[in-house]
C-alpha cells in the first residue's frame, strides 16, 4: 500500500473508538449517547445535553456539558425522528 493511500497518523490520533462510544452513557440519565453529525460531541437526547469530545476524549462531566434545545437537537442529529 502506498503512503498516499494511508490516512495521515495525525488524522487518526484523536478519533474515538466506536466500540468505546457504544459503552458510554449519559451521567445524568444513564441513557445511550449519540455522536453528533460533526463528531465533536456526544448527545444525550433524554437530558438535552451535549458533551464535548476533545482530542478524542469524551468529557462526560455535567460541568462540561451544554444544554441543547429541541430545535438544535433536530439539527445536530438529523436522523433522529422526534415524536411530538
C-alpha positions in Angstrom: 0.0 0.0 0.0 1.4 3.4 -0.9 1.8 6.2 1.6 -0.8 8.2 -0.3 -3.5 5.5 0.3 -2.9 5.6 4.1 -4.6 8.3 6.2 -2.0 10.5 8.0 -1.2 9.4 11.5 -2.3 12.7 12.9 -5.8 12.3 11.5 -6.2 9.1 13.5 -4.7 10.4 16.7 -7.9 11.9 18.1 -10.6 9.5 16.9 -12.8 7.9 19.5 -13.3 4.2 19.0 -16.9 3.3 18.0 -16.9 0.3 20.4 -16.0 2.7 23.3 -18.8 5.1 22.3 -21.3 2.2 22.4 -20.4 1.6 26.1 -20.8 5.3 27.3 -24.0 6.6 28.8 -25.2 9.9 30.0 -24.0 10.6 33.6 -27.4 12.2 34.4 -29.9 9.8 32.8 -27.9 6.7 32.2 -29.3 6.6 28.7 -27.3 5.9 25.5 -25.3 8.8 24.0 -25.4 9.6 20.2 -22.5 11.0 18.3 -23.2 14.4 16.7 -23.2 14.8 13.0 -19.9 16.5 13.0 -18.4 14.1 15.6 -17.4 16.8 18.1 -20.0 15.9 20.8 -21.9 13.1 22.4 -25.6 14.0 22.7 -28.0 12.9 25.4 -31.4 13.1 23.9 -33.1 12.4 27.2 -31.3 15.1 29.1 -30.9 17.6 26.2 -27.2 17.8 26.9 -24.2 17.8 24.6 -20.9 16.5 26.0 -17.8 17.7 24.1 -15.1 15.4 22.7 -11.7 16.9 23.0 -8.6 15.3 21.5 -10.5 12.1 21.2 -11.6 12.1 24.8 -15.3 12.3 25.7 -15.8 14.7 28.6 -18.8 13.3 30.4 -18.8 15.8 33.2 -22.0 17.8 33.8 -19.8 20.9 34.2 -18.5 20.4 30.6 -21.9 19.7 29.1 -24.0 22.3 27.4 -27.8 22.4 27.2 -29.4 22.0 23.8 -32.9 22.9 22.8 -35.2 20.5 20.8 -34.7 22.5 17.6 -30.9 22.3 17.8 -31.3 18.6 18.7 -33.0 18.0 15.4 -30.2 19.8 13.5 -27.4 18.1 15.4 -28.9 14.6 15.0 -30.6 14.7 11.6 -31.5 11.0 11.7 -33.5 11.5 14.9 -37.2 11.1 14.5 -38.9 13.2 17.1 -42.4 12.4 18.2 -44.4 15.4 19.5 
